[in-house]
Amino acid sequence: MSESVVFCQLSRKFVDENDNTPSDAQQVVYYSLAIGHHLGVIDCLKENLVCSFEPYKAWIATLEEGSEARRKMEGVPRYGEIVIDQSHVVLLAKAFDAAKPTQTAQQQIWSQELLDMLQAIQQEPAIYLMVRRRYD
């Protein structure tokens, strides 16, 4: 069995509706969506980056030791998954950009792909990333 790390990006949201939902209840669902809650909202995630587990650990080891960015990314091996949202964009973008000169060519490609995803979050704060450890 092999392990990998998968970066999934929010691609769209939709409200889970059925024909039997009273209109008053639908208004609560729409209001919840408007204020950012996930009541009755389904998030569709799209795989954007997949890397093998050991190379992932080597990649994040290029981040400054003891840094908040490295601690965040070490959450995948430790907990199995992390969420990256707007509050992490600047922190991670600076860290991965600073680490690029010490990275291998493959790590630089992954860093650039992550930086592109972080830029998408910066432009649309509703987007987030779910990063998960996967057992294949």
N, C-alpha and C positions, 0 to 999 in steps of 0.2 A: 504494500500500500504506500502510495506517495502522498506528500502533503504539499499544498500550495496556499498562496495568499491571494485573495480575490478582492479587487477594488470595484465596488458597484456604485453607480451614480444614479441619483433620482432622475428618471427620464420624464415622468409625468405622474399626475395624481388624478384620481377620479372618486366621485362619491358613490358609495355602494347603495344603490336604491332598489326598491321593488315597488310594484304597483299597489301594494297594500299599506304603504307608509302614509299615515295621515299628513296632510299638508302642514299642520302645526309642527309635527316632528321633523319634517323636511326642513323647515325654517331653522330649527335648532341645529341640524346637521350643517346647513350652509353657513350659519353664523359661526359655528365651531371651526369650520374650514377657514373662514375669513380671519379669525383671531389666532389661527395657527394650531389648533388642537386637532387630533386625529380621530375624533369620534366619527365613525362611518366613512372614513377616508382611506382609500387604498393607495399605497405608494408603489409605483412600478420602478424597479431598479434594473439597470442595464450594466452588465459586466464591461468594464472599460480597461482593466489592467489585471493580468494574472501573472504571478511569478512563483517559482518553486520556493518552498519554505526556507531552506538553508540559504539560498541566495538572497532572500528577503532579509534574513537576519544580518547577513554581511552588508547589505545595502544600508540598513538603518544604523549599523555600527559606524558608518561614515559620518553620521551626525555627531555634533559635539557631545562628548561624554558628560553625563550629568545634566544635560540641557532639558528643558521642558518639552521640546520637540521630540527628542529621543525617547523620553519617558512616555510620551503619548503614543509613539509608534511601537514601542515595546509592549503596549497593551495587547497587541494581536497575539504574540507568543504566550503572554501571561494569562489573558482572559478569553482568547478565542475570537474576539471581535472588538472593534472600536467604531465610533461614529466621528466623522470629521464634518463640522459645520462651519458657519461663518465665523464663529468665535476662534477657530483654529487657523484660519487662512493666513494671516500675517505671520504668525509664529512659525508655521510649517514652511511657508514660501521662503522666508529668510533663511531658515535652517538648510533646506534642500538646495537652495541657490548657493549658499556659502560652501556646501560640501562638494559641489560638482567638480572642482579642480582635483580632488583626491579620489574621485570615483573612477571605476572602470568604464569602458564605453557602454556596456549594457546598463550599468547603474545610472549613467548620465541620461540614457534614453528613458528609463523608468522615472527618474527625477523630472525630466521635462514633461512626461505624460502626466505626472502628478501635479506639476505646476500648472499645466493647462486645465486640469480639473479644478484646481483651487481658484484659478482665474474665473472659471464659469460660476463658482459659488460667489465670488466677489461681485460679479455682474448680476447674479440672480440669487439673493439670500435664501430663497426657499429650497434651493438645491443643497443636497448634502451627500456625503459618501458613507457607505457602509463597507468596512474593511473586515473580511472574515478569513479565518483559517479554515481550509477545506481539506478533507481527507478523501483522496481519489481512489 
